[in-house]
Amino acid sequence: MPITSSAKKALRTSQSHFEANQRVRSQMKTAIKRFQESPTPENLAKAFSRIDRAAKNNIIHTRTAARRKSSLTKTLETASAK
């Protein structure tokens, strides 16, 4: 446990940042799962939006975001080809 007052404050801010990041990450994962269940252009747009927000706030790396978006686009292409 932190002892100094600055360490206590750092712990509080770290916890609040963690919770906020988890919220964004959870929303992103939910949007991706919804798209995978029913791959439509509307769900793809929502997933892209959530991925971009997470990348913008440095919750995920920009290249990770690009890789996930590419993968989702391929999924939509294969689903629409059927």
PESULBEL-V227588 format. One record per pair of residues at least 12 apart in sequence whose C-alpha atoms are under 10 Angstrom apart, sorted by the first residue. I is the first residue (numbers start at 1). GAP is how many residues later the second one is. If there is no record, write none. Layout:
BEGIN
i:I gap:GAP
i:I gap:GAP
END
This chain:
BEGIN
i:18 gap:41
i:20 gap:39
i:21 gap:33
i:21 gap:36
i:21 gap:37
i:21 gap:38
i:21 gap:39
i:22 gap:37
i:24 gap:26
i:24 gap:27
i:24 gap:29
i:24 gap:30
i:24 gap:33
i:24 gap:35
i:25 gap:25
i:25 gap:26
i:25 gap:28
i:25 gap:29
i:25 gap:34
i:25 gap:35
i:26 gap:24
i:27 gap:20
i:27 gap:23
i:27 gap:24
i:27 gap:27
i:28 gap:18
i:28 gap:19
i:28 gap:20
i:28 gap:21
i:28 gap:22
i:28 gap:23
i:28 gap:24
i:28 gap:25
i:28 gap:26
i:29 gap:18
i:29 gap:21
i:29 gap:22
i:30 gap:17
i:30 gap:20
i:31 gap:12
i:31 gap:13
i:31 gap:14
i:31 gap:15
i:31 gap:16
i:31 gap:17
i:31 gap:18
i:31 gap:19
i:31 gap:20
i:32 gap:12
i:32 gap:14
i:32 gap:15
i:32 gap:16
i:32 gap:18
i:32 gap:19
i:32 gap:36
i:32 gap:37
i:32 gap:40
i:33 gap:14
i:34 gap:12
i:34 gap:13
i:35 gap:12
i:35 gap:37
i:35 gap:40
i:35 gap:41
i:36 gap:36
i:36 gap:39
i:36 gap:40
i:36 gap:43
i:38 gap:38
i:38 gap:41
i:39 gap:33
i:39 gap:34
i:39 gap:36
i:39 gap:37
i:39 gap:38
i:39 gap:39
i:39 gap:40
i:39 gap:41
i:40 gap:35
i:40 gap:36
i:40 gap:37
i:40 gap:39
i:40 gap:40
i:41 gap:32
i:41 gap:35
i:41 gap:39
i:43 gap:33
i:44 gap:25
i:44 gap:28
i:44 gap:29
i:44 gap:31
i:44 gap:32
i:45 gap:24
i:47 gap:21
i:47 gap:22
i:47 gap:25
i:48 gap:17
i:48 gap:18
i:48 gap:20
i:48 gap:21
i:48 gap:22
i:48 gap:24
i:48 gap:25
i:49 gap:20
i:50 gap:15
i:51 gap:13
i:51 gap:14
i:51 gap:15
i:51 gap:17
i:51 gap:18
i:52 gap:13
i:52 gap:14
i:52 gap:17
i:53 gap:12
END
